Amino acid sequence: MRTTLELDQALLGEAMRWTGQPTKTAVITTALKQIIQTQKRLRLIGLAGKVKLPVNLNRTRQRA
């Protein structure tokens, strides 16, 4: 899909150098994937201690 964007050229150039991506499209795609991965990770971290699992740790440890 074609999209017109106004991007900071210095920022884009720095991102290309840091990531080693050869094209602007590759840098933007990599950045979007990274944002999605980070947000998913943060959402999972936010669930810490909120999910109740029916697991008996003592029984599980005895089987190991």
RANOR-V149313 format. One record per residue. N is the residue number from 1. RES is the residue in one letter. SS is DSSP state (helix for helix, strand for strand, loop for the rest). PHI is phi in degrees with one decimal (* if undefined). PSI is psi in degrees with one decimal (* if undefined). Layout:
N & RES & SS & PHI & PSI
N & RES & SS & PHI & PSI
This chain:
1 & M & loop & * & 130.5
2 & R & loop & -86.1 & 136.4
3 & T & loop & -142.5 & 140.5
4 & T & loop & -97.7 & 126.8
5 & L & loop & -130.0 & 147.6
6 & E & loop & -103.5 & 109.7
7 & L & loop & -116.7 & 148.5
8 & D & loop & -69.2 & 113.2
9 & Q & helix & -63.0 & -37.0
10 & A & helix & -65.0 & -42.3
11 & L & helix & -65.5 & -43.1
12 & L & helix & -63.4 & -43.3
13 & G & helix & -62.7 & -41.1
14 & E & helix & -65.2 & -41.2
15 & A & helix & -62.4 & -39.1
16 & M & helix & -65.9 & -39.2
17 & R & helix & -67.5 & -44.1
18 & W & helix & -67.6 & -39.1
19 & T & helix & -88.2 & -21.6
20 & G & loop & 77.7 & 10.1
21 & Q & loop & -73.4 & 135.9
22 & P & loop & -82.5 & -17.6
23 & T & loop & -130.4 & 160.3
24 & K & helix & -63.6 & -40.7
25 & T & helix & -60.3 & -43.4
26 & A & helix & -64.1 & -39.8
27 & V & helix & -64.7 & -45.1
28 & I & helix & -66.3 & -40.9
29 & T & helix & -62.4 & -44.4
30 & T & helix & -61.2 & -43.3
31 & A & helix & -63.7 & -42.9
32 & L & helix & -63.9 & -42.3
33 & K & helix & -62.2 & -40.7
34 & Q & helix & -64.8 & -41.6
35 & I & helix & -61.1 & -46.2
36 & I & helix & -62.2 & -45.2
37 & Q & helix & -61.8 & -42.7
38 & T & helix & -64.5 & -43.8
39 & Q & helix & -65.9 & -38.9
40 & K & helix & -62.7 & -43.2
41 & R & helix & -62.5 & -43.7
42 & L & helix & -63.8 & -37.6
43 & R & helix & -64.7 & -41.3
44 & L & helix & -64.9 & -41.9
45 & I & helix & -60.9 & -37.6
46 & G & helix & -64.9 & -20.5
47 & L & loop & -84.7 & -6.8
48 & A & loop & -55.1 & 125.9
49 & G & loop & 82.2 & -2.5
50 & K & loop & -102.9 & -13.6
51 & V & loop & -103.2 & 123.3
52 & K & loop & -95.8 & 122.0
53 & L & loop & -111.6 & 135.3
54 & P & loop & -79.6 & 69.6
55 & V & loop & -121.3 & 132.0
56 & N & loop & -99.2 & 100.7
57 & L & helix & -62.4 & -38.3
58 & N & helix & -62.8 & -43.3
59 & R & helix & -66.3 & -40.8
60 & T & helix & -63.5 & -41.7
61 & R & helix & -65.7 & -34.6
62 & Q & helix & -67.9 & -30.0
63 & R & helix & -75.4 & -22.1
64 & A & loop & -75.1 & *
